[in-house]
Amino acid sequence: MPHYRYHVFFCTHDREDGSQSCRGQAVRDYAKQRIKSLKLENECRINSAGCMGRCAEGPLLVIYPQGIWYTYVDEQDIDEIIDEHVCKHHTVERLRIPG
């Protein structure tokens, strides 16, 4: 069995020219702290990723090993993804985008 049950990759790309990008670093940092507060850091790894080529759908993240892509608006959406996907192993359909 892999060391982590889930690997969560946040697009943290920030285009210097101001064009559309995910700019997800602050939300990624929030998710990492939330995982720590829930004592899930041995089960779920929060990672940064560069541009994942889906800027028009962003901001976004992807959770492996399932390969489920999510978009989000705010920290409440991140909380829902963590609570449902990571803790309860259920896909959050309202935030899911096709893989």
N, CA, C and O atoms as CSV, one atom per row, in Angstrom:
chain,resi,resn,atom,element,x,y,z
A,1,MET,N,N,0.841,-1.183,0.000
A,1,MET,CA,C,0.000,0.000,0.000
A,1,MET,C,C,0.886,1.246,0.000
A,1,MET,O,O,1.881,1.293,0.722
A,2,PRO,N,N,0.533,2.263,-0.807
A,2,PRO,CA,C,1.333,3.492,-0.837
A,2,PRO,C,C,1.340,4.175,0.525
A,2,PRO,O,O,0.445,3.973,1.346
A,3,HIS,N,N,2.356,4.976,0.744
A,3,HIS,CA,C,2.473,5.682,2.015
A,3,HIS,C,C,1.273,6.588,2.257
A,3,HIS,O,O,0.740,6.627,3.366
A,4,TYR,N,N,0.845,7.315,1.232
A,4,TYR,CA,C,-0.300,8.208,1.361
A,4,TYR,C,C,-1.493,7.629,0.618
A,4,TYR,O,O,-1.347,7.063,-0.466
A,5,ARG,N,N,-2.663,7.774,1.203
A,5,ARG,CA,C,-3.889,7.346,0.523
A,5,ARG,C,C,-4.233,8.322,-0.602
A,5,ARG,O,O,-4.694,7.919,-1.671
A,6,TYR,N,N,-3.998,9.623,-0.342
A,6,TYR,CA,C,-4.313,10.665,-1.322
A,6,TYR,C,C,-3.142,11.607,-1.514
A,6,TYR,O,O,-2.440,11.957,-0.566
A,7,HIS,N,N,-2.947,12.012,-2.762
A,7,HIS,CA,C,-2.024,13.087,-3.128
A,7,HIS,C,C,-2.895,14.161,-3.775
A,7,HIS,O,O,-3.553,13.910,-4.785
A,8,VAL,N,N,-2.896,15.347,-3.194
A,8,VAL,CA,C,-3.702,16.450,-3.699
A,8,VAL,C,C,-2.754,17.477,-4.310
A,8,VAL,O,O,-1.894,18.028,-3.622
A,9,PHE,N,N,-2.918,17.728,-5.601
A,9,PHE,CA,C,-2.074,18.679,-6.317
A,9,PHE,C,C,-2.876,19.935,-6.635
A,9,PHE,O,O,-3.890,19.875,-7.331
A,10,PHE,N,N,-2.416,21.070,-6.122
A,10,PHE,CA,C,-3.020,22.372,-6.395
A,10,PHE,C,C,-2.214,23.073,-7.467
A,10,PHE,O,O,-0.989,23.157,-7.373
A,11,CYS,N,N,-2.894,23.578,-8.489
A,11,CYS,CA,C,-2.211,24.441,-9.444
A,11,CYS,C,C,-1.910,25.751,-8.715
A,11,CYS,O,O,-2.821,26.427,-8.239
A,12,THR,N,N,-0.641,26.097,-8.634
A,12,THR,CA,C,-0.238,27.333,-7.967
A,12,THR,C,C,0.387,28.308,-8.954
A,12,THR,O,O,1.037,29.277,-8.563
A,13,HIS,N,N,0.181,28.037,-10.240
A,13,HIS,CA,C,0.789,28.859,-11.283
A,13,HIS,C,C,0.226,30.280,-11.243
A,13,HIS,O,O,-0.979,30.477,-11.091
A,14,ASP,N,N,1.104,31.252,-11.379
A,14,ASP,CA,C,0.730,32.662,-11.374
A,14,ASP,C,C,1.421,33.333,-12.548
A,14,ASP,O,O,2.632,33.552,-12.518
A,15,ARG,N,N,0.661,33.656,-13.574
A,15,ARG,CA,C,1.241,34.277,-14.763
A,15,ARG,C,C,1.595,35.731,-14.489
A,15,ARG,O,O,0.769,36.507,-14.008
A,16,GLU,N,N,2.817,36.079,-14.799
A,16,GLU,CA,C,3.285,37.438,-14.549
A,16,GLU,C,C,2.611,38.470,-15.433
A,16,GLU,O,O,2.559,39.647,-15.074
A,17,ASP,N,N,2.091,38.055,-16.587
A,17,ASP,CA,C,1.460,39.016,-17.491
A,17,ASP,C,C,0.014,39.329,-17.108
A,17,ASP,O,O,-0.655,40.111,-17.783
A,18,GLY,N,N,-0.467,38.715,-16.020
A,18,GLY,CA,C,-1.819,38.981,-15.543
A,18,GLY,C,C,-2.908,38.175,-16.217
A,18,GLY,O,O,-4.081,38.312,-15.866
A,19,SER,N,N,-2.546,37.329,-17.186
A,19,SER,CA,C,-3.564,36.501,-17.839
A,19,SER,C,C,-4.050,35.422,-16.868
A,19,SER,O,O,-3.459,35.200,-15.812
A,20,GLN,N,N,-5.124,34.769,-17.249
A,20,GLN,CA,C,-5.778,33.813,-16.368
A,20,GLN,C,C,-4.831,32.704,-15.908
A,20,GLN,O,O,-4.158,32.059,-16.712
A,21,SER,N,N,-4.803,32.508,-14.601
A,21,SER,CA,C,-4.058,31.402,-13.997
A,21,SER,C,C,-4.696,31.085,-12.657
A,21,SER,O,O,-5.500,31.869,-12.152
A,22,CYS,N,N,-4.352,29.960,-12.082
A,22,CYS,CA,C,-5.030,29.499,-10.865
A,22,CYS,C,C,-4.633,30.273,-9.608
A,22,CYS,O,O,-5.476,30.530,-8.748
A,23,ARG,N,N,-3.371,30.642,-9.496
A,23,ARG,CA,C,-2.902,31.394,-8.317
A,23,ARG,C,C,-3.356,30.736,-7.021
A,23,ARG,O,O,-3.915,31.399,-6.147
A,24,GLY,N,N,-3.119,29.448,-6.897
A,24,GLY,CA,C,-3.659,28.674,-5.786
A,24,GLY,C,C,-2.767,28.503,-4.576
A,24,GLY,O,O,-3.079,27.679,-3.716
A,25,GLN,N,N,-1.684,29.230,-4.466
A,25,GLN,CA,C,-0.753,29.012,-3.356
A,25,GLN,C,C,-1.413,29.224,-1.991
A,25,GLN,O,O,-1.230,28.401,-1.094
A,26,ALA,N,N,-2.164,30.292,-1.816
A,26,ALA,CA,C,-2.785,30.562,-0.516
A,26,ALA,C,C,-3.795,29.479,-0.146
A,26,ALA,O,O,-3.884,29.078,1.014
A,27,VAL,N,N,-4.548,29.013,-1.127
A,27,VAL,CA,C,-5.539,27.957,-0.862
A,27,VAL,C,C,-4.836,26.635,-0.585
A,27,VAL,O,O,-5.269,25.865,0.273
A,28,ARG,N,N,-3.765,26.375,-1.301
A,28,ARG,CA,C,-2.955,25.173,-1.039
A,28,ARG,C,C,-2.416,25.209,0.388
A,28,ARG,O,O,-2.450,24.198,1.090
A,29,ASP,N,N,-1.924,26.359,0.818
A,29,ASP,CA,C,-1.417,26.501,2.190
A,29,ASP,C,C,-2.529,26.278,3.206
A,29,ASP,O,O,-2.313,25.648,4.242
A,30,TYR,N,N,-3.721,26.798,2.909
A,30,TYR,CA,C,-4.876,26.580,3.780
A,30,TYR,C,C,-5.190,25.085,3.884
A,30,TYR,O,O,-5.399,24.571,4.983
A,31,ALA,N,N,-5.223,24.393,2.757
A,31,ALA,CA,C,-5.529,22.955,2.746
A,31,ALA,C,C,-4.492,22.176,3.549
A,31,ALA,O,O,-4.839,21.255,4.289
A,32,LYS,N,N,-3.233,22.542,3.406
A,32,LYS,CA,C,-2.173,21.849,4.144
A,32,LYS,C,C,-2.377,22.008,5.648
A,32,LYS,O,O,-2.239,21.046,6.404
A,33,GLN,N,N,-2.708,23.230,6.080
A,33,GLN,CA,C,-2.962,23.460,7.506
A,33,GLN,C,C,-4.193,22.698,7.980
A,33,GLN,O,O,-4.209,22.160,9.087
A,34,ARG,N,N,-5.219,22.656,7.144
A,34,ARG,CA,C,-6.443,21.931,7.520
A,34,ARG,C,C,-6.166,20.435,7.677
A,34,ARG,O,O,-6.644,19.815,8.626
A,35,ILE,N,N,-5.414,19.865,6.771
A,35,ILE,CA,C,-5.039,18.449,6.865
A,35,ILE,C,C,-4.253,18.198,8.146
A,35,ILE,O,O,-4.483,17.200,8.829
A,36,LYS,N,N,-3.331,19.090,8.475
A,36,LYS,CA,C,-2.571,18.956,9.727
A,36,LYS,C,C,-3.489,19.042,10.936
A,36,LYS,O,O,-3.352,18.255,11.873
A,37,SER,N,N,-4.424,19.987,10.926
A,37,SER,CA,C,-5.321,20.155,12.073
A,37,SER,C,C,-6.208,18.930,12.276
A,37,SER,O,O,-6.612,18.629,13.399
A,38,LEU,N,N,-6.509,18.228,11.189
A,38,LEU,CA,C,-7.304,16.999,11.269
A,38,LEU,C,C,-6.441,15.763,11.534
A,38,LEU,O,O,-6.944,14.644,11.631
A,39,LYS,N,N,-5.131,15.993,11.650
A,39,LYS,CA,C,-4.163,14.915,11.888
A,39,LYS,C,C,-4.202,13.856,10.784
A,39,LYS,O,O,-4.139,12.656,11.048
A,40,LEU,N,N,-4.308,14.331,9.543
A,40,LEU,CA,C,-4.357,13.447,8.386
A,40,LEU,C,C,-3.095,13.529,7.541
A,40,LEU,O,O,-3.063,13.004,6.428
A,41,GLU,N,N,-2.051,14.184,8.056
A,41,GLU,CA,C,-0.850,14.388,7.249
A,41,GLU,C,C,-0.126,13.090,6.898
A,41,GLU,O,O,0.703,13.091,5.987
A,42,ASN,N,N,-0.406,11.992,7.581
A,42,ASN,CA,C,0.183,10.703,7.204
A,42,ASN,C,C,-0.666,9.952,6.184
A,42,ASN,O,O,-0.245,8.925,5.651
A,43,GLU,N,N,-1.863,10.469,5.915
A,43,GLU,CA,C,-2.775,9.830,4.968
A,43,GLU,C,C,-2.945,10.641,3.680
A,43,GLU,O,O,-3.238,10.085,2.621
A,44,CYS,N,N,-2.758,11.954,3.780
A,44,CYS,CA,C,-3.025,12.841,2.649
A,44,CYS,C,C,-1.873,13.830,2.491
A,44,CYS,O,O,-1.531,14.554,3.426
A,45,ARG,N,N,-1.295,13.852,1.327
A,45,ARG,CA,C,-0.182,14.763,1.011
A,45,ARG,C,C,-0.701,15.905,0.144
A,45,ARG,O,O,-1.297,15.673,-0.908
A,46,ILE,N,N,-0.474,17.131,0.585
A,46,ILE,CA,C,-0.859,18.318,-0.176
A,46,ILE,C,C,0.370,18.801,-0.937
A,46,ILE,O,O,1.415,19.057,-0.339
A,47,ASN,N,N,0.244,18.924,-2.262
A,47,ASN,CA,C,1.368,19.298,-3.116
A,47,ASN,C,C,1.044,20.523,-3.949
A,47,ASN,O,O,-0.121,20.826,-4.208
A,48,SER,N,N,2.090,21.221,-4.366
A,48,SER,CA,C,1.974,22.297,-5.340
A,48,SER,C,C,2.284,21.739,-6.720
A,48,SER,O,O,3.090,20.820,-6.867
A,49,ALA,N,N,1.643,22.298,-7.713
A,49,ALA,CA,C,1.929,21.928,-9.101
A,49,ALA,C,C,1.998,23.210,-9.921
A,49,ALA,O,O,1.360,24.211,-9.594
A,50,GLY,N,N,2.770,23.160,-10.972
A,50,GLY,CA,C,2.772,24.259,-11.925
A,50,GLY,C,C,1.504,24.198,-12.753
A,50,GLY,O,O,0.550,23.510,-12.388
A,51,CYS,N,N,1.489,24.903,-13.844
A,51,CYS,CA,C,0.319,24.946,-14.706
A,51,CYS,C,C,-0.044,23.536,-15.174
A,51,CYS,O,O,0.809,22.782,-15.643
A,52,MET,N,N,-1.326,23.202,-15.036
A,52,MET,CA,C,-1.817,21.903,-15.471
A,52,MET,C,C,-2.586,22.008,-16.779
A,52,MET,O,O,-3.237,21.053,-17.202
A,53,GLY,N,N,-2.509,23.183,-17.424
A,53,GLY,CA,C,-3.075,23.346,-18.755
A,53,GLY,C,C,-4.586,23.444,-18.824
A,53,GLY,O,O,-5.169,23.238,-19.889
A,54,ARG,N,N,-5.226,23.752,-17.717
A,54,ARG,CA,C,-6.683,23.853,-17.709
A,54,ARG,C,C,-7.119,25.194,-17.129
A,54,ARG,O,O,-8.069,25.260,-16.350
A,55,CYS,N,N,-6.436,26.239,-17.503
A,55,CYS,CA,C,-6.624,27.572,-16.920
A,55,CYS,C,C,-8.073,28.061,-16.989
A,55,CYS,O,O,-8.556,28.702,-16.055
A,56,ALA,N,N,-8.752,27.768,-18.067
A,56,ALA,CA,C,-10.129,28.233,-18.231
A,56,ALA,C,C,-11.075,27.602,-17.220
A,56,ALA,O,O,-12.167,28.124,-16.995
A,57,GLU,N,N,-10.683,26.494,-16.606
A,57,GLU,CA,C,-11.534,25.799,-15.639
A,57,GLU,C,C,-11.129,26.083,-14.199
A,57,GLU,O,O,-11.787,25.625,-13.265
A,58,GLY,N,N,-10.066,26.823,-14.020
A,58,GLY,CA,C,-9.474,27.015,-12.702
A,58,GLY,C,C,-10.173,28.059,-11.866
A,58,GLY,O,O,-11.088,28.735,-12.336
A,59,PRO,N,N,-9.751,28.189,-10.644
A,59,PRO,CA,C,-8.643,27.454,-10.059
A,59,PRO,C,C,-9.021,25.990,-9.868
A,59,PRO,O,O,-10.195,25.637,-9.755
A,60,LEU,N,N,-7.985,25.147,-9.835
A,60,LEU,CA,C,-8.281,23.728,-9.746
A,60,LEU,C,C,-7.235,22.944,-8.966
A,60,LEU,O,O,-6.132,23.409,-8.679
A,61,LEU,N,N,-7.653,21.729,-8.644
A,61,LEU,CA,C,-6.781,20.754,-7.995
A,61,LEU,C,C,-7.156,19.386,-8.530
A,61,LEU,O,O,-8.235,19.200,-9.091
A,62,VAL,N,N,-6.259,18.437,-8.351
A,62,VAL,CA,C,-6.532,17.062,-8.746
A,62,VAL,C,C,-6.089,16.152,-7.611
A,62,VAL,O,O,-5.055,16.380,-6.982
A,63,ILE,N,N,-6.883,15.119,-7.358
A,63,ILE,CA,C,-6.583,14.173,-6.284
A,63,ILE,C,C,-6.270,12.813,-6.894
A,63,ILE,O,O,-7.061,12.252,-7.653
A,64,TYR,N,N,-5.109,12.307,-6.546
A,64,TYR,CA,C,-4.681,10.972,-6.965
A,64,TYR,C,C,-4.649,10.055,-5.760
A,64,TYR,O,O,-4.406,10.519,-4.646
A,65,PRO,N,N,-4.893,8.748,-5.952
A,65,PRO,CA,C,-4.729,8.013,-7.194
A,65,PRO,C,C,-5.967,7.989,-8.096
A,65,PRO,O,O,-5.889,7.467,-9.208
A,66,GLN,N,N,-7.096,8.530,-7.660
A,66,GLN,CA,C,-8.310,8.451,-8.469
A,66,GLN,C,C,-8.269,9.339,-9.707
A,66,GLN,O,O,-8.965,9.060,-10.684
A,67,GLY,N,N,-7.477,10.392,-9.686
A,67,GLY,CA,C,-7.427,11.316,-10.808
A,67,GLY,C,C,-8.685,12.160,-10.919
A,67,GLY,O,O,-9.144,12.452,-12.024
A,68,ILE,N,N,-9.244,12.555,-9.783
A,68,ILE,CA,C,-10.459,13.367,-9.774
A,68,ILE,C,C,-10.067,14.839,-9.692
A,68,ILE,O,O,-9.332,15.263,-8.800
A,69,TRP,N,N,-10.584,15.602,-10.654
A,69,TRP,CA,C,-10.314,17.038,-10.767
A,69,TRP,C,C,-11.443,17.826,-10.130
A,69,TRP,O,O,-12.620,17.503,-10.291
A,70,TYR,N,N,-11.059,18.869,-9.400
A,70,TYR,CA,C,-12.028,19.765,-8.776
A,70,TYR,C,C,-11.677,21.211,-9.090
A,70,TYR,O,O,-10.511,21.568,-9.254
A,71,THR,N,N,-12.708,22.024,-9.169
A,71,THR,CA,C,-12.543,23.463,-9.153
A,71,THR,C,C,-13.062,23.944,-7.799
A,71,THR,O,O,-13.763,23.204,-7.108
A,72,TYR,N,N,-12.732,25.148,-7.424
A,72,TYR,CA,C,-13.173,25.682,-6.141
A,72,TYR,C,C,-13.233,27.198,-6.236
A,72,TYR,O,O,-12.635,27.815,-7.117
A,73,VAL,N,N,-13.979,27.782,-5.295
A,73,VAL,CA,C,-14.103,29.233,-5.237
A,73,VAL,C,C,-13.419,29.781,-3.993
A,73,VAL,O,O,-12.758,30.819,-4.040
A,74,ASP,N,N,-13.585,29.072,-2.877
A,74,ASP,CA,C,-13.114,29.616,-1.608
A,74,ASP,C,C,-12.727,28.489,-0.645
A,74,ASP,O,O,-12.769,27.309,-0.995
A,75,GLU,N,N,-12.355,28.877,0.562
A,75,GLU,CA,C,-11.932,27.898,1.564
A,75,GLU,C,C,-13.061,26.955,1.961
A,75,GLU,O,O,-12.799,25.813,2.338
A,76,GLN,N,N,-14.310,27.406,1.886
A,76,GLN,CA,C,-15.428,26.520,2.200
A,76,GLN,C,C,-15.495,25.362,1.201
A,76,GLN,O,O,-15.822,24.237,1.579
A,77,ASP,N,N,-15.189,25.630,-0.060
A,77,ASP,CA,C,-15.146,24.547,-1.048
A,77,ASP,C,C,-14.013,23.575,-0.720
A,77,ASP,O,O,-14.182,22.363,-0.850
A,78,ILE,N,N,-12.871,24.094,-0.301
A,78,ILE,CA,C,-11.743,23.236,0.086
A,78,ILE,C,C,-12.129,22.390,1.285
A,78,ILE,O,O,-11.830,21.197,1.323
A,79,ASP,N,N,-12.790,22.993,2.265
A,79,ASP,CA,C,-13.259,22.228,3.426
A,79,ASP,C,C,-14.177,21.092,2.994
A,79,ASP,O,O,-14.066,19.975,3.501
A,80,GLU,N,N,-15.081,21.370,2.062
A,80,GLU,CA,C,-16.003,20.333,1.586
A,80,GLU,C,C,-15.248,19.208,0.875
A,80,GLU,O,O,-15.567,18.035,1.068
A,81,ILE,N,N,-14.267,19.548,0.069
A,81,ILE,CA,C,-13.468,18.526,-0.615
A,81,ILE,C,C,-12.713,17.673,0.400
A,81,ILE,O,O,-12.672,16.449,0.276
A,82,ILE,N,N,-12.121,18.310,1.391
A,82,ILE,CA,C,-11.393,17.555,2.421
A,82,ILE,C,C,-12.352,16.691,3.224
A,82,ILE,O,O,-12.096,15.505,3.432
A,83,ASP,N,N,-13.456,17.279,3.675
A,83,ASP,CA,C,-14.408,16.534,4.511
A,83,ASP,C,C,-15.023,15.353,3.764
A,83,ASP,O,O,-15.139,14.256,4.311
A,84,GLU,N,N,-15.411,15.580,2.525
A,84,GLU,CA,C,-16.100,14.530,1.772
A,84,GLU,C,C,-15.138,13.561,1.077
A,84,GLU,O,O,-15.272,12.346,1.222
A,85,HIS,N,N,-14.182,14.089,0.332
A,85,HIS,CA,C,-13.311,13.209,-0.459
A,85,HIS,C,C,-12.247,12.547,0.410
A,85,HIS,O,O,-12.087,11.327,0.376
A,86,VAL,N,N,-11.532,13.334,1.175
A,86,VAL,CA,C,-10.413,12.791,1.956
A,86,VAL,C,C,-10.907,12.021,3.177
A,86,VAL,O,O,-10.427,10.920,3.449
A,87,CYS,N,N,-11.858,12.587,3.911
A,87,CYS,CA,C,-12.305,11.938,5.150
A,87,CYS,C,C,-13.337,10.837,4.926
A,87,CYS,O,O,-13.266,9.778,5.550
A,88,LYS,N,N,-14.294,11.087,4.037
A,88,LYS,CA,C,-15.395,10.137,3.844
A,88,LYS,C,C,-15.286,9.339,2.550
A,88,LYS,O,O,-16.091,8.439,2.308
A,89,HIS,N,N,-14.297,9.659,1.714
A,89,HIS,CA,C,-14.043,8.942,0.462
A,89,HIS,C,C,-15.199,9.040,-0.535
A,89,HIS,O,O,-15.486,8.096,-1.271
A,90,HIS,N,N,-15.860,10.213,-0.543
A,90,HIS,CA,C,-16.947,10.482,-1.482
A,90,HIS,C,C,-16.543,11.623,-2.417
A,90,HIS,O,O,-15.944,12.606,-1.981
A,91,THR,N,N,-16.866,11.492,-3.675
A,91,THR,CA,C,-16.601,12.549,-4.646
A,91,THR,C,C,-17.591,13.695,-4.419
A,91,THR,O,O,-18.772,13.463,-4.160
A,92,VAL,N,N,-17.100,14.924,-4.519
A,92,VAL,CA,C,-17.947,16.113,-4.394
A,92,VAL,C,C,-18.380,16.499,-5.817
A,92,VAL,O,O,-17.683,17.240,-6.510
A,93,GLU,N,N,-19.503,15.999,-6.222
A,93,GLU,CA,C,-19.941,16.141,-7.612
A,93,GLU,C,C,-20.134,17.589,-8.034
A,93,GLU,O,O,-19.860,17.925,-9.186
A,94,ARG,N,N,-20.596,18.458,-7.138
A,94,ARG,CA,C,-20.864,19.843,-7.530
A,94,ARG,C,C,-19.592,20.608,-7.872
A,94,ARG,O,O,-19.664,21.625,-8.561
A,95,LEU,N,N,-18.429,20.151,-7.410
A,95,LEU,CA,C,-17.155,20.817,-7.679
A,95,LEU,C,C,-16.291,20.038,-8.676
A,95,LEU,O,O,-15.251,20.532,-9.113
A,96,ARG,N,N,-16.709,18.846,-9.027
A,96,ARG,CA,C,-15.926,18.002,-9.924
A,96,ARG,C,C,-15.973,18.534,-11.354
A,96,ARG,O,O,-17.009,18.999,-11.831
A,97,ILE,N,N,-14.830,18.453,-12.018
A,97,ILE,CA,C,-14.782,18.774,-13.439
A,97,ILE,C,C,-14.273,17.523,-14.154
A,97,ILE,O,O,-13.503,16.753,-13.580
A,98,PRO,N,N,-14.696,17.315,-15.398
A,98,PRO,CA,C,-14.276,16.099,-16.115
A,98,PRO,C,C,-12.765,15.984,-16.203
A,98,PRO,O,O,-12.065,16.969,-16.437
A,99,GLY,N,N,-12.275,14.772,-16.012
A,99,GLY,CA,C,-10.847,14.498,-16.076
A,99,GLY,C,C,-10.429,14.305,-17.476
A,99,GLY,O,O,-9.252,14.062,-17.741
